[in-house]
Amino acid sequence: MDKLRDFLKSWPGRILLILCLSPLALLGVESYFGGGVDPNQVAQVGEASVGLSEYQTAVNNRRTEILEQVDDASLLNEDVLHEQVLKGLIDRTLLEQQAGKLGMTVSDDTINRLLREEEIFKDAEGNFSNDQFSNFLRQRGMTKDQLFAEFRNQLSLDQLNASIVGTAVYPMQAVSQLIDLQLESRNIWLHRFNWQDYADQVKLSKGDIQAYYDANKDTLKSAAMVDLAYLQLSPKTIQVNEVTAEDLQQQYEAYKQGLAVVDERKISQILLTGKDAKTRAAKIKARLDKGESFAALAKAESDDPSGATGGDIGTFNPSVFGNDAAAVEQALEGLSVGDVTAPIKTSFGYQIFTVTEDNGSKIPSLESMRAELTAKAKEYKRQEIYADKVTAINDLAADGFSIEDIAQQENVTLKRIKDYRKETTSRSYHNQQ
């Protein structure tokens, strides 16, 4: 709407307004908005119309723009908003029709050429990218035809603008008055007086003050006051010092779930069973540490049939290990291709694993994220303690405890305000009395 107002204030806009308003003056508004109107249309403008969905979308977009600029949504006048948006859509439709009557249009070839020159659609080498063009359309929920139509309308209006610059035949004063009427603007001359310049000319006696007081007693009443006691509680005031390993693991698991990463690592194992399994596992791990082949040792030493294929058991699947899944997953955490775990005691025996192939996404280890996970764990605990404390305070208040007793029992500072205006609503307090 602001762009349209700026355009109307320019010379091309002034002339175009004359062109658009002349038929209105001759034929009357009814010829533009009269007749049977489709229920899905909000306005008929000549042979064109403003659709209900287009109107609702424009209203929503304009409302969002305004709310980003003001803090209080109650200041928004919905009636004025709807009126301005509808007027803007009608104005644009009139402009587009005028451009069409003058034969101002743009071919698809021209639009294609102009779009290919747009930097937003170019790749790193400076060439037009169909992928970036498709992403642009997808992000804005548009089709190619819709983009072309919007582009064509804007270029047609630009042509109209350029074609009538400097061709004005109406007196500047008449055009300005007409523009002011449309924009509901008026010329105002304002002069400000500085009251301090006249302060020394004013003399007041006690009698003048008393007379003013007697005449205005009803309007000089002070607002009702109360002494206010309240509890103010915020999560920021709650101290959380200790975070356990379990808290960190919980946050780490939540982080991995949020990434939706699938472990695509392929692993091999050496399984050792029997009474001497632990001893055998330690000796084999020592040989692996000296550089012996994992596959060769698996074939020679593993008590599992997978030893015949070098211990290969395919892609890691926690469900295969049943109750031992957590221990195995923890042992494999952070391992890269070629790394070997220490012997792990499971329900199958003693197992040694190695990663042979990794086709999955890289997940940072818990240790590398310790600082971030610690902060998240503290915040989680802080919010948990805060929610529990609010519930406890509400329960005590419902049971009839005084605000002083609640403050002492829950170790919350009791605050007080003297002569607090009862009608003040700019602050929020918990448990007011």
ABEGO torsion letter per residue (X at the ends): XAAAAAAAABAAAAAAAAAAAAAAAAAEAAAAABEBBBAABABBBEABBBBAAAAAAAAAAAAAAAAAABABAAABBAAAAAAAAAAAAAAAAAAAAAAAAAGBBBBAAAAAAAAAABAAABBAAGBBBAAAAAAAAAAAGBBAAAAAAAAAAAAAAAAAAAAABGABABBAAAAAAAAAAAAGBBBBBBBBBBAAAAAAABBBBAAAAAAAAAAAAAAABBBBBBBBBBBBBBAAABBBABBBAAAAAAAAAAAAAAAGBBBABBBBBBBBBEAAAAAAAAAAAAAAAAGBBAAAAAAAABABAAAAAGGBAEBBBAAAAEAAAAAAAAAABGBBBGBBBBBBBBAAEBBBBBBABBABBBBBBAAAAAAAAAAAAAAAAAAAAAAAAAAAAAAAAAAGBBAAAAAAAAGBBBBBBBGBBAABAABBBBGBX
